[in-house]
Amino acid sequence: MKDITPELLEKYYNNTCSEEERKAVEAWLNAPEGPSPREEKLLASSWQNIQSNIQQRDQPAAITRRLSPRFWLGMAASVVLVLGIGFYTYDSFFRNSSESAISQSQYHNFTTQRGEKRTLTLADGSTIRMNYETEIRAPKQFEGNERIVYLTGHAHFDVVRNPDKPFIIYTEDTKTQVLGTSFDVRTFPNSEKTEVVVSSGKVEFSSKEDTQNKVQLTVNDRALLLPGEKISVSEVFAADYTAWKDNRLVFEDAPLEEIVLVLERWYDIDITVRNTKLLGNRYTFAYDNPPLPTLLERISFVAKFEYTIEGKQVTIY
């Protein structure tokens, strides 16, 4: 196993470590044995550095309170949370979700970056397909009478049916509850909307701010929640919305502005559109995860624009 050092823990906290390093840190954090004297010193050093970094970011004092190294290691899953998404997100979103009947220390944090997808299998056999730039918090074991996970980003859920133990997904603004079904949930930090598309079964989708603002969804229903508005429901072809999990890019009457955002995350690139009049133009197409140059060549022919590719920078004229 890779040696765990303060430097590696800080890389993990800053989300700059490699996949191999990430797995090594998570395996170390979740090991059942208690801390050794060497680990006590290691954690103390890393904890001080992390506290210093957080204080430099001018976070509230309540978030940066001091904990002992032994307590920190004892709450290994909470450490994963702290290192993975930072104290601000933890305090302002997840900690305030009092609906959870499970101790925060039992939760693990899972993330994907641009251009990355990931599949999780939960303790009850349910699976989560994570799209790019997504965070999932899920417990190692489901306790109590609910199965609760937290989402930021875009994921597809295949939930094992259990009528006695509903499955609940919390986002910053919404609550999605099911007994057993498959569906998509999308909510990115830089977007004001939360969207749910149902592939099978029945889903209850509601606003956390207004619990009376809720709807029941079935197959091919799409629900959309915007701030301060009632949830809107429309009928769609769910397979188009979930095609991403099979590495298919599908757009149905989508504006170029939305297509650009998806392509940036999908291919881990940055796109600049010089001719802003193009952003409102709408297009329909479907491709099986082609190389970026091939995709741009096909889209540009239909959309009638020119483009250049320089490393990870794409410019559309």
N, C-alpha and C positions, 0 to 999 in steps of 0.2 A: 504494500500500500504506500502511496505517496506520503512523504513526511508532511505533517501538519505544522505549519509555522504561523507566527503572527502576520507575516506578510501575505501568506496564502489566505488567511481568514479575512484580511482586509480586502484582498482581491475579490473574494467571494461576496463580501458585503457590497462592494462597488460594482458587482456583476461584470467583472472583467476577466474572470478566470476561464480556462478552457473547459470543455465538457468533461474531460478526465479529471481535472482538478475539482470541478463541481461535485462529481460523484464521490470523490475521495472525501471531501469535506462533509457531505451529507451522511456518508457511511460512518464517519468518525463521530459526528454529532448524535447519530441515532444508535450508537453502540450501547448495549445494555449494561456494561460494566461501569462502575463509578469512576470518578476522576482520580488520577494519580497525582503525586506531588508536582511532577513536571507539568501536567496539564493545568493544575491550579495556577502555576506561574504563567503559563502560556495564555490562559484565558484572562488572567488579570492584566497582562500587558496589552492584549488585543482589545479588551474592554475599555481600557483607558484611552487607547488610540481612537476607537470608534466614538466614544463619548466626546472626545476633543473635536472630531470631524463634525459631529452633529451640532455641537455648540457653535462651531464656526459657521454653520448654515443658519444660525439664529432661530433654532426651533424653540418652542415654549419650554419653560423650565420643568413643567410637569411631565414632559415627554422624556427628558434627559436625566431623570432621577437615577441615582447610583444603586446598583445591585451588586451583591457579592459574587465572585467568580463561581463559588460552589452552587449558589442558587441558579446562576446563569446556565451552568452545565446541566443541572438537574432539570431545567426546563428546556431540553434540547430542541424540541420542535419550535418553541418560541424563539430560540436563537436563530433557527432557520428562517423564521418570519422576519426577524429584525435584520438579518444580514441580506435577505432577499429583496425586501421592498422598502425598508427604512422605517423609522419611527413615526414619521408624519402620517403615512398611509395607514399604518397599524392603529394609531390613536384615533384619527379622524373618521375612519371607516369601520374596520373590523372590530375594534374594541367597543365601539358604540352599538354594535349589533347585539343587543341584549337578548334577542330571541334565541340564541344558542344555548342549549342545555349542556353543552360539552365544555370542559375546561379548555381555555385557550392553549394550555401547554401541550395538548394532545394534537394540535394541528400542525401540518406540514405545508410548506409553500413550494409550488412548482411554477416555473416560468418558461416561456419561449421567447426568442428574439426574432427580429426581422428575418424572413426567409426560412424559419424553422417551424416544424410541426412536431407534436408529441402526443403519445397515447398513454393515458393512465388507467389502471384497473384498481378500483376501490375495494375496500374490505368486503362489501356486500356483493361483489361481482359486477357492479355497474362499471361502464367504461366512459371515459371522457376523451374526446379527440380535441386537442388544443391547437388552434390556429396560431399564426404569427403574433408576436407582441401580446401575449396573454398571460395572466396570472391566475392560478387556482390555489385556494386554500382548502385542504380536506383533511379529516382526521385519519389516524392510522386505524382506528376502530370506531364504528358508530355506536354511541351509547344513548341511553334514554329512549324516548318514543319518537324521535325524528332523525332523519339523515340530512345533515346540513353541510353545505359547501359554499364557498365565496368565490365570485368571479369578477375579474376585470379583463376585458378583451372579447375574444370570440371563441366559442367552443360548442361542440356537438355532444349531447348527452344520450347514452343508451342506458336507461335506468332499469334495473331488475325490479320486478313488481313485488311489493310488500304492502298489502292493504293496512297492516297494523303499524307501519312505520313510514310515513310520507317522506319523500325526498324533496328538499328545499334548496334552491339556489338564490343566494342574496347577491345583488349588485349594489352599487352605491345608492341607486334610486328605486330599485324594484325587488320584488319577491316572486319567484316562480315555484309553484308547488305541484308535485305529481306523485302518483302511486307507483307507476311503472310505464315508461313510454320512451320515445326518442324524439329529440327536438334540438334546435339551434338557439343559442342565446348570444347576442352581440351587443357589447357596450364598451366603447373605447374612451379613455380619459379625455381626448380632444374632441369628442363628439357629444352632442347634447341628447342624442336619442338612444333608446334601448329597444331592441327588436327581438322578438321570439317567433320562430317558425316551427310548426309541429309536423313531424314525419309520421308518427303513429301514436295512438292512445289519446289521452285527454290531459290538458294542462290548465292550471289556474294561474293567471298572470295578474299581478297587482302592483300598485304604487306603494312604496314604503311611507311616503309622506301622507297619502290619502288612502287608507285601507279600503274605503268604499269604492275607489276607482279601480275596479277589477273586472276581468272577463274570463269566460271559460272558452278554451280553444280545443279544436279537434284537428284531424288530419287536413293538411294543406291550408290551415289558417295561419295568417301572419298578423301579429300584434305589434303596434308601434306606440311608444310612449315618448312624448316630448315634454319638457318642463312646463308645468302650469296648465297642461291640457289633459283632456280625457283620452283614455287609450282608444286608438282606432284599430279596427280589425278589417282585413281584406282577405280574399281567397287567392292563393298563388299555387304554383307548381313547386312543392317543397323540394323536390329533387334538384331544382336549379339552385336553391339557396344552400343546399348541403353538398353540392358537387365538389367544393373545395377539399373536403376530407378524402376524396378520391383523386386529388391532384388535378382537378379540372377547373378551368377558369370559365365561368358562365356569367354573362351580363345580359339582362333583359331590359331594353329601353333605359339604359343607365347613362347619366351625363358623364362627359369626359372627366369632369372634376372628381367624381366618385371613382371612376376607373383608375385615374392616376393614383389616388390614395391606396387602392388595393394593390396596384402593381408595385408601388414603392415598398410595401410591406412584404409582398410575395417574393420579389427578387432582391430585396435588400439594396435598393438604389434610391437616388434622389432625382426627382423629375421637375424641371422648370418649364412652364408653358409660356413662351414669349407672347404668343397671340392669344390673349385672354378671351377673345370672342369665341374661341373653340371650346371653352370650358363648359358652356351650356348645351352644346350639341349632344344628342343622345344616340346611343348605339346598342345593337344587339349582336352578340357573337358568343361562341363557345369553342374553347381550345383545350386539348389535353396537355397541359403544362409544357408548352413549347419553350425552347431557348429564347431568351429575351430578344436577340436580334431578329429571329423569325417572327415572333409575336409583333414587334414594332413594325416590321415590314408589312405584315398583313393588315394591321390596324391603320397604318398611315395610308395604305392604298384606298381603304374604304372611307376614312375620315378626311383624306386629301390634305395631309400636312407633311412637312419635312421634319427630320430629326437628326440629331447627332448623339453618339455614345462615346463618352470619354471616361473609362474606368467605371465607377459607380454613379457617374453623373450623366443624365439624359436631358437633352434640351429639345423641346418641340417648338417648331416655328409655324 
